[in-house]
Amino acid sequence: MIARKKILIIITSIICVFGLLTTIIFLRKYNSPQFVITEINQTLKLSIPYNDITFFEKNGGGFHGDGDIIVILTLNNEENKKFQNNLDDRWMKLEQKSEIYNYLWSSETTPGEKAFGGMLNKRLSPATDTVFILCDYPNNKTNEEINFNDIFDFYYVGYSYEKGEIYIQKTNI
């Protein structure tokens, strides 16, 4: 009888440790830049490469799941030309007076200068040649279809051919 209890305790302990390790591995993968890129590629039907991640930051908000994930990728010359050639009509150019621009930064932020205000605030500065897609992913709306009074969770994907960089921000409010 005592041997059975010991075996049961050992098996239960092994299952608990296995469950804990699985959870830790899943959470690390879920919070990785590769996971965010995969999620955005699938949602927006893009082909953002996974290599040359030059910046990654995840910060939490006030509640579980809130916060921002920022990924910046630097493309080599070949990738940059290929990405530029595959842009479609969903990519918008920056217009400083637009509602989207004001939402993301602030109409006071001049492209090419340090960012000021807005949802991207000081995180990502707009390059003068930036094109972007803003996606309210829970409502499956992009760019000008978005109602800025209702947006809470979004993807921002910006691209500068001049800098050869892709900027990604996933925000959950």
C-alpha positions as CSV (number, residue, x, y, z in Angstrom):
1,M,0.0,0.0,0.0
2,I,2.8,2.4,0.9
3,A,4.7,1.5,-2.3
4,R,1.6,2.4,-4.4
5,K,1.3,5.8,-2.7
6,K,5.0,6.5,-3.4
7,I,4.5,5.5,-7.0
8,L,1.4,7.7,-7.3
9,I,3.3,10.7,-5.7
10,I,6.2,10.2,-8.1
11,I,3.9,9.9,-11.2
12,T,1.9,13.0,-10.1
13,S,5.2,15.0,-9.5
14,I,6.5,14.0,-13.0
15,I,3.2,15.1,-14.6
16,C,3.2,18.4,-12.7
17,V,6.9,19.1,-13.7
18,F,6.1,18.2,-17.3
19,G,3.1,20.5,-17.3
20,L,5.1,23.3,-15.8
21,L,7.9,22.9,-18.4
22,T,5.4,22.8,-21.3
23,T,3.7,26.0,-20.0
24,I,7.1,27.8,-19.7
25,I,8.2,26.7,-23.2
26,F,4.8,27.8,-24.7
27,L,4.9,31.2,-23.0
28,R,8.5,31.8,-24.2
29,K,7.5,30.9,-27.7
30,Y,4.3,33.0,-27.5
31,N,6.3,36.0,-26.5
32,S,9.0,35.6,-29.1
33,P,9.5,37.9,-32.1
34,Q,9.2,34.9,-34.4
35,F,5.7,34.2,-33.0
36,V,4.6,37.8,-33.6
37,I,6.0,37.7,-37.2
38,T,4.2,34.4,-37.9
39,E,0.9,35.8,-36.5
40,I,1.1,39.0,-38.6
41,N,2.2,37.1,-41.7
42,Q,-0.8,34.8,-41.4
43,T,-3.3,37.5,-40.5
44,L,-2.2,40.1,-43.1
45,K,-1.0,37.6,-45.7
46,L,2.5,39.1,-45.7
47,S,5.9,37.5,-46.2
48,I,8.0,39.3,-43.5
49,P,11.3,37.4,-43.2
50,Y,12.3,36.0,-39.8
51,N,16.0,36.8,-39.9
52,D,18.0,39.9,-38.9
53,I,15.8,40.9,-36.0
54,T,17.6,44.0,-34.7
55,F,15.3,45.0,-31.9
56,F,12.7,43.2,-29.8
57,E,10.8,44.5,-26.8
58,K,7.8,43.3,-24.9
59,N,6.3,45.3,-22.1
60,G,3.3,44.5,-20.1
61,G,0.2,46.6,-19.5
62,G,-1.9,46.8,-16.4
63,F,-3.7,43.5,-17.1
64,H,-2.7,40.0,-18.3
65,G,-2.2,40.1,-22.0
66,D,-2.0,43.9,-22.2
67,G,1.0,45.8,-23.5
68,D,3.2,46.2,-26.6
69,I,5.5,43.9,-28.5
70,I,7.9,45.7,-30.8
71,V,10.0,44.0,-33.5
72,I,12.4,45.8,-35.9
73,L,14.0,43.9,-38.7
74,T,16.8,45.0,-41.0
75,L,16.7,43.6,-44.5
76,N,19.7,43.0,-46.6
77,N,19.8,44.5,-50.1
78,E,18.2,41.5,-51.8
79,E,15.4,41.1,-49.2
80,N,14.8,44.9,-49.3
81,K,14.3,44.9,-53.1
82,K,12.1,41.8,-52.9
83,F,9.9,43.2,-50.1
84,Q,9.6,46.5,-52.0
85,N,8.5,44.7,-55.1
86,N,5.8,42.7,-53.2
87,L,4.0,45.7,-51.7
88,D,0.3,45.8,-52.6
89,D,-2.4,48.5,-52.5
90,R,-3.0,47.9,-48.7
91,W,0.2,49.7,-47.9
92,M,-0.4,53.4,-47.2
93,K,2.0,56.3,-47.5
94,L,2.4,58.6,-44.5
95,E,0.2,61.7,-44.7
96,Q,1.0,63.8,-41.7
97,K,-2.5,65.4,-41.7
98,S,-4.4,62.1,-41.8
99,E,-6.4,60.7,-38.9
100,I,-4.3,57.5,-39.0
101,Y,-1.1,59.5,-38.7
102,N,-2.5,61.5,-35.8
103,Y,-3.6,58.2,-34.1
104,L,-0.2,56.6,-34.5
105,W,2.1,59.5,-33.7
106,S,0.6,63.0,-33.6
107,S,0.3,65.5,-36.4
108,E,3.1,67.4,-34.6
109,T,5.5,64.5,-35.4
110,T,7.5,65.3,-38.6
111,P,8.5,62.2,-40.6
112,G,12.2,61.6,-40.1
113,E,12.3,63.2,-36.7
114,K,11.8,61.8,-33.2
115,A,8.3,60.6,-32.6
116,F,5.9,62.5,-30.4
117,G,2.6,61.4,-29.0
118,G,0.1,58.9,-30.4
119,M,0.0,55.1,-30.0
120,L,3.5,54.6,-31.3
121,N,4.8,57.6,-29.3
122,K,8.6,57.5,-28.8
123,R,8.9,53.8,-29.9
124,L,8.9,54.0,-33.6
125,S,9.8,57.2,-35.5
126,P,8.2,57.6,-38.9
127,A,10.8,57.6,-41.8
128,T,10.0,60.0,-44.6
129,D,9.4,57.1,-47.1
130,T,7.4,54.9,-44.7
131,V,4.5,52.9,-46.0
132,F,2.4,51.0,-43.5
133,I,-0.5,48.8,-42.7
134,L,-2.5,49.4,-39.5
135,C,-4.8,46.4,-38.6
136,D,-7.5,46.4,-36.0
137,Y,-7.2,42.6,-35.9
138,P,-10.2,41.7,-33.6
139,N,-12.5,43.6,-36.0
140,N,-10.6,42.5,-39.1
141,K,-10.2,46.1,-40.4
142,T,-7.2,47.8,-41.9
143,N,-6.1,51.4,-42.5
144,E,-9.0,53.8,-43.4
145,E,-11.7,51.2,-42.5
146,I,-10.8,51.5,-38.8
147,N,-13.0,53.4,-36.4
148,F,-10.4,55.0,-34.1
149,N,-12.9,55.3,-31.3
150,D,-13.3,51.5,-31.1
151,I,-9.7,50.3,-31.7
152,F,-8.1,48.6,-28.8
153,D,-5.9,45.8,-30.2
154,F,-3.9,46.4,-33.3
155,Y,-0.9,45.5,-35.5
156,Y,1.2,48.2,-37.0
157,V,3.6,47.2,-39.8
158,G,5.7,50.0,-41.2
159,Y,8.3,49.6,-43.9
160,S,11.1,52.0,-45.1
161,Y,12.9,51.0,-48.3
162,E,15.4,53.8,-47.7
163,K,16.4,52.3,-44.3
164,G,15.7,48.7,-45.3
165,E,13.7,48.2,-42.1
166,I,10.4,46.7,-41.2
167,Y,8.8,48.0,-37.9
168,I,6.2,45.9,-36.2
169,Q,4.1,46.8,-33.1
170,K,1.4,44.6,-31.7
171,T,-0.6,46.4,-29.0
172,N,-3.2,45.0,-26.7
173,I,-5.0,47.6,-24.7
